[in-house]
């Protein structure tokens, strides 16, 4: 996370110059013997970073209350900070639950595993993520029901720890510091069980906008209007129960109405005290008939009290003096004396110093020289305020320029990512086209191979058929030859028989004895005119 250190150095340099000027004026009055109201000195001490006795006691009690549950470290930027003993991937405001109170707005109730220290770090100070230490808590003695920012969408609700002022805009646009739930799960008794997983945070972040944050009002404490409770009830689909809470506050910090003071003797019982201080009321908030589109919080807007502000903020406007760093957090409320009833909170640069009214009321009893000195002092104070306003405006302009530059850089990065995605898509499409062509070529080759196989099979079948035909023809020719040979043999036998008949008479075959019809055939007798002894001998003539 980029930090604007040069801008902070310029701011603190100007603040030191103004502080020295005010201290010089105060010293001038003391040397001249002119009476001066104590309220004029207190802002100078606060601006110079001088810790009051009450704040010193509060800082010591912060240390004592949290030391058993984490480690105190020193940061070059934030001063003394506290790191809890927690598991990896932990974020503040994730172990516990949200309840709505008529007095304070949305109130965070820490879970049992964090109750011994959650009553301090979730209601005082700021959280920031350090690359080396992880989540660290920066002390401040302003009490609040919770110090968070809120995001709202049509389906999800989200919150994030409120950081110090220099990181406020940056944390609003950093998805990793936010926690999200589905709107209907917002009232879960264990919010950690319904948190959206890490792979869904980016989508939820894109579907929501920043709509509010905890804000300081007159009285030295904060309220947390957050998202309108009727809208949350509409998202949940049922009426919203309200609670009454007696805050458990650290003894020595700013007074909080109806609070329970906890000193070192009560640190061990703080979790029980918190449980006993919460009870359900008979009041209920009905779901809104219509859910309007959420209106984003402007970058220079420090929160909204809403249509129905919490009871302790009614009639007040949000103060814009969120702490710049750990030192300013401890001294920001000392710039002006405590507020009067029904007094409207104003930014420190725009709020008139009530001590000016005190001095003006006593001018009738002062000499002209003293009146001139007071007038000069008031003029110098007004000039200092104008200078501070100009410095604040310049810083706001610089932040706006930096934000615009960051937006342009983000747009350029988004354009580059879009180009890269388009190039990747084109590459994928080309690769897909090449694969399709290769597959088409393979199919063509397979078809050609199949055709060649079919042709070879057809040629083989034709050859087999031709061979079978030649075999049949050969067999037929053989049979014809055999028949011709048989016919020739018969013809030869017939010729021989004819020749034999011509030479010797009828062929013996003609006189071959046939089966006698009756009885045995008569014995052959001598042939007439023949020689009975000749037998079968031929006579040679």
C-alpha positions in Angstrom: 0.0 0.0 0.0 1.5 3.3 -1.1 1.8 5.9 1.6 2.1 9.6 1.0 4.9 10.4 3.5 6.0 13.7 1.8 2.5 15.0 2.2 2.4 14.1 5.9 5.8 15.8 6.5 4.5 19.0 5.0 1.3 18.8 7.1 3.2 18.4 10.4 5.7 21.1 9.4 3.0 23.6 9.0 1.3 22.4 12.2 4.6 22.9 14.1 4.9 26.5 12.8 1.3 27.3 13.9 1.9 25.7 17.3 5.0 27.8 17.9 3.2 31.0 16.9 0.4 30.3 19.3 2.8 29.4 22.1 4.7 32.6 21.4 1.5 34.6 21.8 0.7 32.8 25.0 4.3 33.5 26.4 3.9 37.2 25.4 0.8 37.5 27.5 2.4 35.7 30.5 5.4 38.0 30.4 3.3 41.1 30.2 1.2 39.9 33.2 -2.0 40.0 31.2 -4.5 37.4 32.5 -5.1 34.6 30.0 -7.8 31.9 30.0 -6.6 28.3 30.6 -8.6 27.2 27.6 -6.3 29.1 25.3 -3.2 27.1 26.5 -4.8 23.7 26.2 -5.2 23.7 22.4 -1.6 24.8 22.0 -0.4 22.0 24.2 -2.5 19.5 22.3 -1.2 20.8 19.0 2.4 20.6 20.2 1.9 16.9 21.2 2.1 17.4 25.0 0.2 14.5 26.7 -2.2 15.4 29.4 -2.2 13.5 32.7 -5.5 11.8 31.9 -4.2 10.6 28.6 -1.0 9.3 30.2 -3.1 7.2 32.6 -5.3 6.0 29.7 -2.2 5.0 27.7 -0.8 3.0 30.7 -4.1 1.3 31.2 -4.3 0.4 27.5 -0.9 -1.3 27.9 -1.9 -3.1 31.0 -5.2 -4.3 29.6 -3.8 -5.7 26.4 -0.3 -6.9 27.3 -1.5 -10.5 28.3 -3.1 -11.0 24.9 -0.6 -9.7 22.4 2.6 -7.8 22.0 3.3 -4.1 22.2 5.6 -2.9 19.4 6.9 0.5 18.3 6.2 1.8 14.8 8.2 4.7 13.4 5.0 6.0 11.9 2.3 5.2 14.4 4.1 5.1 17.7 3.3 2.4 20.2 1.0 -0.3 18.6 -0.4 -3.6 19.7 -0.5 -6.8 17.7 -2.9 -9.6 18.9 -2.0 -13.2 19.2 -4.2 -14.5 16.4 -4.2 -17.1 13.6 -3.1 -16.3 10.0 -5.5 -14.7 7.6 -7.4 -13.1 10.6 -9.1 -9.7 10.2 -10.6 -7.4 12.9 -14.4 -7.5 13.4 -14.8 -11.1 12.2 -15.1 -13.1 15.5 -18.4 -11.9 17.0 -21.7 -10.4 15.8 -23.5 -7.2 15.0 -26.4 -5.8 17.0 -28.4 -2.6 16.5 -28.8 -0.2 19.4 -31.1 2.8 19.6 -28.4 4.8 21.4 -25.2 4.1 19.3 -26.3 2.5 16.0 -24.5 -0.7 15.0 -22.6 -2.2 17.9 -19.9 -4.9 17.6 -20.0 -7.7 20.2 -16.7 -9.6 20.3 -16.9 -13.4 20.5 -15.8 -15.3 23.5 -12.4 -16.1 22.2 -11.7 -12.3 21.8 -13.8 -10.9 24.7 -10.9 -10.4 27.1 -9.3 -7.8 24.7 -12.0 -7.1 22.2 -13.8 -4.7 24.6 -10.8 -2.4 24.1 -9.6 -2.7 20.5 -13.0 -2.8 18.9 -14.2 0.3 20.7 -11.1 2.4 20.8 -8.3 3.3 18.3 -7.7 2.3 14.7 -6.6 -0.8 12.8 -4.0 -0.9 10.0 -2.3 -3.7 8.2 1.5 -3.8 8.4 3.4 -6.0 5.9 5.8 -7.2 8.7 3.5 -7.2 11.8 0.2 -8.0 10.2 -2.9 -6.3 11.7 -1.9 -3.8 14.4 -4.0 -1.6 16.6 -3.2 2.1 17.1 -4.4 3.4 20.5 -6.8 6.3 20.8 -9.0 7.2 23.8 -12.2 8.1 21.8 -14.8 5.4 22.5 -17.2 4.2 19.7 -19.6 1.3 19.3 -17.3 0.1 16.4 -14.7 1.8 14.2 -15.6 0.6 10.7 -16.5 1.5 7.2 -19.6 0.1 5.4 -20.3 -1.2 1.9 -23.7 -2.0 0.6 -25.0 -3.8 -2.5 -28.1 -5.6 -3.6 -27.1 -9.0 -2.2 -24.0 -8.4 0.0 -23.1 -6.2 2.9 -19.5 -5.5 3.9 -17.4 -3.7 6.6 -13.7 -3.0 7.2 -11.7 -1.6 10.1 -11.5 2.2 10.0 -7.8 3.2 9.4 -6.0 6.4 10.3 -6.9 9.4 8.2 -4.0 9.2 5.7 -5.1 5.7 4.7 -8.8 6.3 4.6 -9.3 6.7 0.9 -6.8 3.9 0.1 -8.5 1.4 2.4 -11.9 2.2 0.9 -10.6 0.8 -2.4 -8.6 -2.1 -1.0 -10.7 -5.4 -1.3 -8.3 -7.4 1.0 -9.3 -5.4 4.2 -13.1 -5.9 3.7 -15.3 -8.7 5.1 -18.6 -9.6 3.3 -21.7 -11.6 4.0 -24.9 -12.3 2.2 -27.4 -9.7 3.3 -29.8 -12.3 4.9 -26.9 -13.7 7.0 -25.9 -10.3 8.6 -27.6 -11.2 11.9 -25.8 -14.5 12.3 -24.8 -15.1 16.0 -21.3 -16.2 14.8 -20.5 -13.9 11.8 -17.3 -15.8 11.1 -19.3 -18.9 10.0 -21.1 -17.0 7.2 -18.3 -14.8 5.9 -17.8 -15.0 2.2 -14.6 -17.0 1.3 -11.6 -15.2 -0.1 -12.3 -16.2 -3.7 -15.6 -14.3 -3.6 -14.5 -11.1 -1.9 -13.4 -9.4 -5.2 -16.9 -10.0 -6.8 -18.7 -8.8 -3.7 -16.4 -5.7 -3.6 -17.2 -4.9 -7.2 -21.0 -5.3 -6.5 -21.0 -2.9 -3.5 -20.2 0.8 -2.8 -19.0 2.6 0.4 -22.1 4.1 2.0 -21.0 5.1 5.6 -18.5 5.0 8.4 -18.2 5.5 12.1 -18.2 9.2 13.0 -17.3 11.4 16.0 -20.0 13.7 17.3 -20.1 16.2 20.1 -19.4 14.8 23.5 -16.1 13.1 22.7 -17.4 9.8 21.5 -18.6 8.2 18.2 -21.7 6.6 16.8 -22.1 4.1 14.0 -25.2 4.6 12.0 -23.8 2.4 9.2 -26.4 1.0 6.8 -30.0 2.0 7.5 -31.4 -0.7 9.8 -34.7 -0.8 8.0 -32.8 -1.7 4.8 -30.9 -4.4 6.6 -34.2 -5.7 8.0 -35.7 -5.8 4.5 -32.7 -7.7 3.2 -33.0 -10.2 6.1 -36.8 -10.5 5.4 -37.9 -9.9 9.0 -38.1 -7.2 11.7 -35.0 -6.1 13.4 -34.6 -6.5 17.2 -32.9 -3.6 19.0 -30.7 -3.8 22.0 -29.7 -1.5 24.9 -26.0 -1.5 25.9 -24.1 0.0 28.7 -20.7 0.5 27.2 -17.7 -0.9 29.1 -15.1 1.9 28.9 -11.6 2.3 30.0 -11.3 4.4 33.1 -9.5 7.7 32.4 -10.8 8.1 28.9 -13.4 10.6 27.7 -16.8 10.3 29.5 -19.4 8.2 27.7 -23.1 8.4 28.7 -24.4 5.5 30.8 -21.1 3.7 30.7 -19.4 1.2 33.1 -15.9 2.3 34.1 -13.3 -0.5 34.0 -10.1 0.0 35.8 -7.2 -2.5 36.4 -9.3 -4.4 39.0 -12.0 -5.0 36.4 -9.8 -6.0 33.4 -10.3 -9.7 34.1 -14.0 -9.4 34.4 -14.4 -7.1 31.3 -15.9 -9.9 29.2 -18.5 -10.7 31.9 -19.3 -7.0 32.3 -19.9 -6.7 28.6 -22.3 -9.7 28.5 -24.2 -8.3 31.5 -24.4 -4.8 29.9 -26.4 -6.0 26.8 -30.1 -6.7 26.8 -32.9 -7.0 24.2 -35.5 -4.2 24.2 -39.1 -4.4 23.1 -38.5 -2.1 20.2 -38.3 -3.5 16.7 -37.5 -1.9 13.3 -39.7 -3.0 10.5 -38.3 -3.8 7.1 -38.3 -1.0 4.6 -41.1 -1.1 2.0 -38.6 -0.3 -0.8 -34.9 -0.6 -0.9 -33.4 2.4 -2.7 -30.2 2.2 -4.6 -27.2 2.8 -2.3 -25.6 6.3 -2.7 -21.8 6.1 -2.5 -20.0 8.1 0.2 -18.0 11.0 -1.4 -14.2 10.8 -0.9 -14.2 13.9 1.3 -17.4 12.9 3.2 -16.8 11.6 6.7 -20.0 9.8 7.3 -23.8 10.2 7.5 -26.1 10.1 10.5 -29.0 8.7 8.3 -32.7 9.3 8.4 -33.0 8.1 12.0 -29.7 9.0 13.8 -28.7 7.2 16.9 -30.1 8.7 20.1 -26.8 10.2 21.3 -26.2 11.8 17.9 -29.6 13.4 17.2 -29.3 17.1 16.5 -25.6 16.8 15.8 -23.5 16.8 12.6 -20.6 14.5 12.1 -17.2 15.9 13.0 -14.5 15.5 10.3 -11.5 15.5 12.6 -10.6 11.9 12.3 -7.0 11.3 13.6 -4.1 11.7 11.2 -1.8 9.5 13.2 -1.3 8.0 16.7 -0.3 11.3 18.2 -3.1 13.3 16.7 -5.6 10.6 17.9 -4.5 11.3 21.5 -4.7 15.1 21.2 -7.4 15.9 18.6 -10.2 16.4 21.1 -8.2 18.9 23.1 -8.2 21.6 20.4 -11.5 22.9 21.8 -13.1 22.7 25.2 -15.9 20.3 25.8 -19.2 20.9 23.9 -22.3 22.4 25.3 -25.7 20.6 25.1 -27.2 20.5 21.7 -24.0 22.1 20.3 -23.3 21.1 16.7 -20.0 19.4 16.0 -17.8 21.3 13.5 -14.4 20.5 11.8 -11.5 21.9 13.8 -10.5 24.3 11.0 -14.0 25.7 10.7 -15.2 25.7 14.3 -14.8 29.1 16.1 -12.8 29.0 19.3 -15.1 29.5 22.2 -12.3 31.1 24.1 -12.7 34.1 21.8 -16.1 34.6 23.2 -14.7 34.5 26.7 -12.1 37.1 25.9 -14.7 39.3 24.1 -17.0 39.1 27.2 -14.3 40.5 29.5 -13.1 43.4 27.2 -15.1 45.9 29.2 -12.8 45.4 32.2 -9.5 45.5 30.2 -7.3 48.5 29.3 -7.1 49.6 25.7 -3.6 48.1 25.5 -5.0 44.8 26.7 -7.9 45.0 24.3 -5.5 45.7 21.5 -3.4 42.8 22.5 -6.4 40.5 22.6 -7.6 41.8 19.2 -4.1 41.2 17.8 -4.2 37.7 19.3 -7.6 37.0 17.8 -6.5 38.3 14.4 -3.4 36.0 14.6 -5.6 33.1 15.5 -8.0 33.8 12.7 -5.0 34.1 10.3 -3.6 30.9 11.7 -7.0 29.2 11.0 -7.2 30.7 7.5 -3.6 29.4 6.9 -4.6 26.0 8.2 -7.7 26.0 6.0 -5.6 26.9 3.0 -3.2 24.2 3.9 -6.0 21.7 4.3 -7.5 22.8 0.9 -4.0 22.4 -0.7 -3.7 19.0 0.8 -7.2 18.1 -0.4 -6.3 19.3 -3.9 -3.1 17.3 -3.8 -5.0 14.2 -2.6 -7.5 14.8 -5.4 -4.7 15.0 -7.9 -3.1 11.9 -6.5 -6.4 10.1 -6.6 -7.0 11.2 -10.2 -3.5 10.0 -11.1 -4.2 6.7 -9.3 -7.5 6.4 -11.1 -5.8 7.1 -14.4 -3.2 4.5 -13.6 -5.9 2.1 -12.7 -7.7 2.8 -15.9 -4.5 2.3 -17.9 -3.9 -0.9 -16.0 -7.4 -2.0 -16.7 -7.0 -1.1 -20.4 -3.7 -3.0 -20.5 -5.4 -6.0 -18.8 -8.2 -5.8 -21.3 -5.8 -5.7 -24.2 -3.9 -8.6 -22.7 -7.1 -10.5 -22.2 -8.1 -9.7 -25.8 -4.7 -10.8 -27.1 -5.0 -13.9 -25.0 -8.5 -14.6 -26.4 -7.2 -14.0 -30.0 -4.3 -16.4 -29.3 -6.7 -19.0 -27.9 -9.0 -18.5 -30.9 -6.1 -18.9 -33.3 -4.9 -22.0 -31.5 -8.4 -23.4 -31.5 -8.6 -22.7 -35.3 -5.3 -24.4 -35.8 -6.4 -27.4 -33.8 -9.7 -27.5 -35.8 -7.6 -27.4 -39.1 -5.4 -30.1 -37.8 -8.4 -32.2 -36.8 -10.0 -31.6 -40.2 -6.7 -32.7 -41.9 -6.6 -35.8 -39.7 -10.2 -36.6 -40.6 -9.4 -36.1 -44.4 -6.4 -38.4 -44.0 -8.5 -41.0 -42.2 -11.1 -40.7 -44.9 -8.5 -41.1 -47.6 -7.0 -44.1 -45.8 -10.5 -45.6 -45.5 -11.1 -45.1 -49.2 -7.7 -46.7 -50.0 -8.6 -49.6 -47.8 -12.0 -50.0 -49.5 -10.4 -49.8 -52.9 -7.8 -52.4 -51.9 -10.5 -54.6 -50.5 -12.6 -54.2 -53.7 -9.5 -55.0 -55.8 -8.8 -58.1 -53.7 -12.5 -59.2 -54.0 -12.2 -58.6 -57.8 -9.0 -60.6 -58.0 -10.6 -63.4 -55.9 -13.6 -63.4 -58.2 -11.4 -63.5 -61.3 -9.4 -66.3 -59.8 -12.6 -68.2 -58.9 -13.9 -67.6 -62.5 -10.6 -68.9 -64.0 -10.7 -71.9 -61.7 -14.3 -72.6 -62.8 -13.3 -72.1 -66.4 -10.4 -74.5 -65.9 -12.6 -77.0 -64.2 -15.2 -76.7 -67.0 -12.4 -77.0 -69.6 -11.1 -80.1 -67.8 -14.5 -81.6 -67.6 -15.0 -80.9 -71.3 -11.7 -82.5 -72.1 -12.6 -85.5 -70.0 -15.9 -85.7 -71.8 -14.2 -85.4 -75.2 -11.7 -88.0 -74.1 -14.5 -90.3 -73.0 -16.3 -89.7 -76.3 -13.2 -90.4 -78.2 -12.6 -93.6 -76.2 -16.2 -94.7 -76.9 -15.8 -93.9 -80.6 -12.6 -95.9 -80.6 -14.2 -98.8 -78.8 -17.1 -98.6 -81.3 -14.7 -98.6 -84.2 -12.8 -101.5 -82.7 -16.0 -103.4 -82.2 -17.0 -102.7 -85.7 -13.7 -103.9 -87.0 -13.9 -107.0 -84.8 -17.4 -107.7 -86.0 -16.4 -107.4 -89.6 -13.5 -109.8 -89.0 -15.0 -112.4 -86.7 -18.6 -111.9 -86.7 -20.7 -110.4 -84.0 -18.8 -109.2 -81.2 -18.6 -111.5 -78.3 -20.3 -108.8 -76.4 -23.4 -109.4 -78.7 -23.5 -113.0 -77.6 -22.8 -112.3 -74.0 -25.0 -114.5 -71.9 -27.8 -112.5 -70.2 -29.7 -113.7 -67.3 -31.7 -116.7 -68.0 -35.3 -116.2 -67.4 -35.8 -119.7 -66.1 -33.2 -121.8 -64.5 -29.6 -122.1 -65.3 -28.3 -121.4 -68.8 -27.6 -124.5 -71.0 -24.0 -125.5 -71.2 -22.3 -124.1 -74.3 -21.9 -126.6 -77.0 -19.6 -126.6 -79.9 -20.1 -124.0 -82.4 -21.6 -125.3 -85.6 -19.1 -126.0 -88.2 -16.3 -125.2 -85.7 -13.6 -127.2 -84.1 -14.6 -128.0 -80.6 -11.0 -128.2 -79.5 -10.0 -125.0 -81.0 -11.1 -123.1 -77.9 -10.5 -119.5 -78.4 -7.6 -120.0 -80.8 -7.8 -118.1 -84.0 -7.3 -119.7 -87.2 -4.7 -118.2 -89.4 -5.5 -118.5 -93.0 
